[in-house]
Amino acid sequence: MFTSNPFAELSASIAPSIMQTYIIVMIILVAVGTIYDVLHKKSATYFRANMKKSRAAGTKVGGGELISIAIRTAVVDVAASGEFCNMKRRIAHLLGMYGFVFFALATVVMVFRYPASDVATPAIWPQLWWLGAAMVCVGGYWFWFFIRVDVAAEGSSPFRLMKADLFVLSLLGSATFALVWGYLQAQGHDWTMLAFWMHVVFTTALFGLVPWSKFAHMFFKPAAAFEKRLSVANGTRSNLPAPADEPEKFSKVSHSSRNY
């Protein structure tokens, strides 16, 4: 089960070209939705103006230091989710983030490189697919039922839904029904295709509703993290929270810049 390409078996019912077209359409939807979100919320304009103001008001940061800041941003803030001071939330986020990367990458490779049952699929890709989906579910459900602020601190019901929950719920639905579909397919169950189409519904919601969910935030966060670190380096004050690994240095900058 864990070494079998579920999309290769699916090709007996749905042509590989249709699956490939679907993935391309989803990629286009993400690109269009992100561009719309950037233009609608003017996020790029905000970060560009903030960085220009920061450079003009503070100490000039050289090219070498800019590269160092970019590397720290990529390693600490992006790869290690350094923005989260709460370790439980960071671990849940990392499980979901890397799980999604594994899950999506394995899906693309299996659909485009090994689309049919007559093409042998290396075991690593189905295993990565299962592992990625499982990581998304562990991190996502842990966050949803135990870590969310309104649930853990305010005692709200974990079943209380808001617009902001659209991204998490659609991602969880996609990964959950992928696992269910893969298991039922391996068992030859009659409900296999029902689970598959539920997976498609949640996946379509995940990628198709980008302007109304937090999906596009994953593209904004690196820019925000870089701007925070740049403001620390040049001695100006940022409107954003401090970098998690430089709170004291940032605090000194903020206090000295209150009369800006």
DRENMIMI-859909 format. One record per residue (C-alpha): x, y, z; residue in three letters. Coordinates in nm, 4 decimals. Layout:
N
((X Y Z) 'ala');
...
// end
This chain:
260
((0.0000 0.0000 0.0000) 'met');
((0.2739 0.2470 0.0956) 'phe');
((0.4835 0.1683 -0.2125) 'thr');
((0.2028 0.1752 -0.4701) 'ser');
((0.1325 0.4834 -0.6798) 'asn');
((-0.2388 0.5609 -0.6206) 'pro');
((-0.2570 0.7788 -0.9327) 'phe');
((-0.1256 0.4999 -1.1537) 'ala');
((-0.4119 0.2776 -1.0385) 'glu');
((-0.6531 0.5687 -1.0823) 'leu');
((-0.5436 0.5986 -1.4468) 'ser');
((-0.7669 0.3006 -1.5247) 'ala');
((-1.0671 0.5274 -1.4566) 'ser');
((-0.9311 0.8774 -1.5272) 'ile');
((-0.6860 0.9517 -1.8071) 'ala');
((-0.3446 1.0780 -1.6918) 'pro');
((-0.3841 1.3814 -1.9197) 'ser');
((-0.6924 1.4860 -1.7224) 'ile');
((-0.5052 1.4547 -1.3913) 'met');
((-0.2128 1.6521 -1.5316) 'gln');
((-0.4434 1.9243 -1.6636) 'thr');
((-0.6102 1.9496 -1.3249) 'tyr');
((-0.2765 2.0065 -1.1502) 'ile');
((-0.1792 2.2740 -1.4037) 'ile');
((-0.5120 2.4492 -1.3489) 'val');
((-0.4564 2.4408 -0.9717) 'met');
((-0.1099 2.5972 -1.0129) 'ile');
((-0.2603 2.8717 -1.2303) 'ile');
((-0.5316 2.9342 -0.9714) 'leu');
((-0.2697 2.9758 -0.6981) 'val');
((-0.0697 3.2194 -0.9126) 'ala');
((-0.3758 3.4240 -1.0115) 'val');
((-0.5178 3.4180 -0.6590) 'gly');
((-0.1886 3.5298 -0.5060) 'thr');
((-0.1491 3.8141 -0.7564) 'ile');
((-0.5062 3.9241 -0.6871) 'tyr');
((-0.4429 3.9098 -0.3124) 'asp');
((-0.1244 4.1173 -0.3477) 'val');
((-0.3005 4.3809 -0.5576) 'leu');
((-0.6165 4.3873 -0.3475) 'his');
((-0.4422 4.4143 -0.0111) 'lys');
((-0.1486 4.6142 -0.1542) 'lys');
((0.0926 4.3932 0.0398) 'ser');
((0.3821 4.4384 -0.2034) 'ala');
((0.3358 4.8156 -0.1997) 'thr');
((0.3379 4.8160 0.1810) 'tyr');
((0.6579 4.6131 0.2150) 'phe');
((0.8358 4.8103 -0.0576) 'arg');
((0.7422 5.1441 0.1007) 'ala');
((0.8331 5.0232 0.4490) 'asn');
((1.1745 4.8987 0.3380) 'met');
((1.2433 5.2221 0.1482) 'lys');
((1.1512 5.4256 0.4562) 'lys');
((1.3659 5.2014 0.6754) 'ser');
((1.6700 5.2416 0.4498) 'arg');
((1.6268 5.6180 0.4295) 'ala');
((1.5901 5.6693 0.8070) 'ala');
((1.8534 5.4294 0.9354) 'gly');
((2.2123 5.3228 0.8935) 'thr');
((2.2996 5.1993 0.5469) 'lys');
((2.3278 4.8221 0.5315) 'val');
((2.5951 4.6887 0.2946) 'gly');
((2.5567 4.4143 0.0377) 'gly');
((2.7348 4.1551 0.2510) 'gly');
((2.5081 4.2191 0.5473) 'glu');
((2.2016 4.2118 0.3214) 'leu');
((2.3044 3.8655 0.2031) 'ile');
((2.3558 3.7592 0.5655) 'ser');
((2.0100 3.8910 0.6577) 'ile');
((1.8563 3.7083 0.3618) 'ala');
((2.0242 3.3816 0.4654) 'ile');
((1.9102 3.4159 0.8282) 'arg');
((1.5595 3.4916 0.7064) 'thr');
((1.5573 3.1812 0.4865) 'ala');
((1.7060 2.9501 0.7513) 'val');
((1.5482 3.0788 1.0740) 'val');
((1.2195 3.2400 0.9727) 'asp');
((1.1236 3.0280 0.6718) 'val');
((1.2865 2.6854 0.7048) 'ala');
((1.2637 2.6677 1.0866) 'ala');
((0.9484 2.8820 1.1354) 'ser');
((1.1362 3.1046 1.3816) 'gly');
((0.8435 3.3472 1.4014) 'glu');
((0.6707 3.1105 1.6457) 'phe');
((0.7993 3.1480 2.0024) 'cys');
((0.5558 2.8808 2.1233) 'asn');
((0.7376 2.5521 2.0601) 'met');
((0.4190 2.3454 2.0254) 'lys');
((0.2825 2.5793 1.7622) 'arg');
((0.6164 2.5829 1.5813) 'arg');
((0.6309 2.2029 1.5686) 'ile');
((0.2711 2.1824 1.4449) 'ala');
((0.3464 2.4431 1.1793) 'his');
((0.6625 2.2624 1.0654) 'leu');
((0.4749 1.9325 1.0409) 'leu');
((0.2067 2.0955 0.8289) 'gly');
((0.4505 2.2949 0.6142) 'met');
((0.6947 2.0160 0.5313) 'tyr');
((0.4128 1.7644 0.5105) 'gly');
((0.2412 1.9791 0.2472) 'phe');
((0.5666 2.0153 0.0517) 'val');
((0.6258 1.6370 0.0528) 'phe');
((0.2620 1.5640 -0.0297) 'phe');
((0.2395 1.8153 -0.3174) 'ala');
((0.5810 1.7283 -0.4621) 'leu');
((0.5125 1.3541 -0.4595) 'ala');
((0.1723 1.4119 -0.6213) 'thr');
((0.3218 1.6155 -0.9061) 'val');
((0.6020 1.3638 -0.9670) 'val');
((0.3707 1.0601 -0.9652) 'met');
((0.1110 1.2231 -1.1903) 'val');
((0.3550 1.3656 -1.4464) 'phe');
((0.6461 1.1195 -1.4341) 'arg');
((0.4748 0.7896 -1.3493) 'tyr');
((0.1118 0.8435 -1.4556) 'pro');
((0.0098 0.4918 -1.5590) 'ala');
((0.0210 0.1440 -1.4109) 'ser');
((0.2554 0.0219 -1.6865) 'asp');
((0.5261 0.2653 -1.5691) 'val');
((0.7089 0.1508 -1.2548) 'ala');
((0.7038 0.4105 -0.9758) 'thr');
((1.0041 0.4223 -0.7366) 'pro');
((0.8799 0.3404 -0.3866) 'ala');
((1.0133 0.6683 -0.2454) 'ile');
((0.7414 0.8767 -0.4112) 'trp');
((0.4348 0.6891 -0.2767) 'pro');
((0.6050 0.6732 0.0635) 'gln');
((0.6707 1.0491 0.0549) 'leu');
((0.3068 1.1024 -0.0462) 'trp');
((0.1773 0.9010 0.2498) 'trp');
((0.4267 1.0589 0.4896) 'leu');
((0.3460 1.4120 0.3748) 'gly');
((-0.0303 1.3657 0.4070) 'ala');
((0.0133 1.2089 0.7514) 'ala');
((0.2361 1.4966 0.8670) 'met');
((-0.0251 1.7501 0.7515) 'val');
((-0.2941 1.5655 0.9475) 'cys');
((-0.0861 1.5306 1.2663) 'val');
((0.0243 1.8940 1.2666) 'gly');
((-0.3112 2.0274 1.1478) 'gly');
((-0.5374 1.8384 1.3866) 'tyr');
((-0.3012 1.9023 1.6776) 'trp');
((-0.3202 2.2730 1.6021) 'phe');
((-0.6958 2.2695 1.5413) 'trp');
((-0.8019 2.0884 1.8572) 'phe');
((-0.5322 2.1831 2.1104) 'phe');
((-0.3157 2.4804 2.0095) 'ile');
((-0.5461 2.7429 1.8584) 'arg');
((-0.5638 3.0490 2.0844) 'val');
((-0.9436 3.0666 2.0949) 'asp');
((-0.9589 2.6971 2.1867) 'val');
((-0.6603 2.6596 2.4224) 'ala');
((-0.6771 2.9989 2.5990) 'ala');
((-1.0333 3.1195 2.5547) 'glu');
((-1.2144 2.7887 2.5849) 'gly');
((-1.4046 2.8227 2.2566) 'ser');
((-1.5376 2.5157 2.0825) 'ser');
((-1.2914 2.3596 1.8362) 'pro');
((-1.5856 2.3241 1.5974) 'phe');
((-1.6418 2.7011 1.5799) 'arg');
((-1.5658 2.8010 1.2207) 'leu');
((-1.4514 3.1351 1.0826) 'met');
((-1.3429 3.2612 0.7401) 'lys');
((-0.9815 3.2571 0.8595) 'ala');
((-1.0091 2.8788 0.9069) 'asp');
((-1.0668 2.8162 0.5351) 'leu');
((-0.7026 2.7410 0.4555) 'phe');
((-0.6453 2.4999 0.7449) 'val');
((-0.9721 2.3153 0.6931) 'leu');
((-0.9310 2.2752 0.3167) 'ser');
((-0.5711 2.1545 0.3644) 'leu');
((-0.6783 1.9081 0.6335) 'leu');
((-0.9679 1.7873 0.4202) 'gly');
((-0.7412 1.7335 0.1202) 'ser');
((-0.4798 1.5382 0.3180) 'ala');
((-0.7344 1.3395 0.5214) 'thr');
((-0.9353 1.2204 0.2228) 'phe');
((-0.6131 1.1461 0.0338) 'ala');
((-0.5174 0.9031 0.3107) 'leu');
((-0.8684 0.7557 0.3173) 'val');
((-0.8696 0.7212 -0.0612) 'trp');
((-0.5277 0.5552 -0.0662) 'gly');
((-0.6302 0.3072 0.2023) 'tyr');
((-0.9664 0.2208 0.0429) 'leu');
((-0.8021 0.1827 -0.2970) 'gln');
((-0.5507 -0.0654 -0.1529) 'ala');
((-0.8396 -0.2593 0.0032) 'gln');
((-1.0435 -0.2565 -0.3186) 'gly');
((-1.3342 -0.0934 -0.1334) 'his');
((-1.6524 0.0197 -0.3096) 'asp');
((-1.6251 0.3700 -0.1597) 'trp');
((-1.2805 0.4350 -0.3048) 'thr');
((-1.3985 0.6833 -0.5680) 'met');
((-1.6179 0.8689 -0.3181) 'leu');
((-1.3119 0.9314 -0.1004) 'ala');
((-1.1143 1.0362 -0.4090) 'phe');
((-1.3732 1.2931 -0.5170) 'trp');
((-1.3914 1.4317 -0.1645) 'met');
((-1.0137 1.4718 -0.1851) 'his');
((-1.0597 1.6593 -0.5143) 'val');
((-1.3271 1.8869 -0.3644) 'val');
((-1.1084 1.9919 -0.0710) 'phe');
((-0.7998 2.0254 -0.2929) 'thr');
((-0.9907 2.2486 -0.5330) 'thr');
((-1.1062 2.4626 -0.2401) 'ala');
((-0.7479 2.4832 -0.1103) 'leu');
((-0.6025 2.6109 -0.4381) 'phe');
((-0.9081 2.7809 -0.5851) 'gly');
((-1.0024 2.9996 -0.2894) 'leu');
((-0.6592 3.1586 -0.2368) 'val');
((-0.7907 3.5206 -0.2305) 'pro');
((-1.0259 3.4334 0.0563) 'trp');
((-0.7933 3.2124 0.2607) 'ser');
((-0.4492 3.2466 0.4183) 'lys');
((-0.2759 3.0483 0.1448) 'phe');
((-0.1078 3.3580 0.0000) 'ala');
((0.0421 3.4409 0.3406) 'his');
((0.3167 3.1852 0.2820) 'met');
((0.4484 3.4154 0.0088) 'phe');
((0.4228 3.7301 0.2247) 'phe');
((0.5897 3.5948 0.5383) 'lys');
((0.9453 3.5801 0.3984) 'pro');
((0.9157 3.9460 0.2912) 'ala');
((0.7835 4.0455 0.6334) 'ala');
((1.0603 3.8536 0.8114) 'ala');
((1.3284 4.0126 0.5912) 'phe');
((1.1876 4.3608 0.6592) 'glu');
((1.1956 4.2979 1.0357) 'lys');
((1.5590 4.1916 1.0285) 'arg');
((1.6554 4.4815 0.8048) 'leu');
((1.4987 4.7301 1.0468) 'ser');
((1.7031 4.5787 1.3308) 'val');
((2.0231 4.5961 1.1291) 'ala');
((1.9873 4.9607 1.0266) 'asn');
((1.8618 5.0850 1.3650) 'gly');
((1.5093 5.1875 1.2667) 'thr');
((1.1720 5.0821 1.4034) 'arg');
((0.9517 4.8336 1.2247) 'ser');
((0.5722 4.8158 1.2484) 'asn');
((0.6068 4.4372 1.2615) 'leu');
((0.6753 4.2118 1.5639) 'pro');
((1.0365 4.1411 1.6541) 'ala');
((1.2328 3.8508 1.5036) 'pro');
((1.2003 3.5589 1.7434) 'ala');
((1.5768 3.5124 1.7728) 'asp');
((1.6605 3.8842 1.8228) 'glu');
((1.3972 4.0212 2.0684) 'pro');
((1.6381 4.2139 2.2934) 'glu');
((1.8165 4.3850 2.0081) 'lys');
((1.4871 4.4753 1.8464) 'phe');
((1.3513 4.6070 2.1777) 'ser');
((1.6455 4.8459 2.2126) 'lys');
((1.5869 4.9714 1.8597) 'val');
((1.2175 5.0250 1.9233) 'ser');
((1.2678 5.2160 2.2493) 'his');
((1.5293 5.4429 2.0945) 'ser');
((1.3019 5.5226 1.8017) 'ser');
((0.9820 5.6195 1.9804) 'arg');
((1.0101 5.9802 1.8665) 'asn');
((1.0404 5.8934 1.5015) 'tyr');
// end
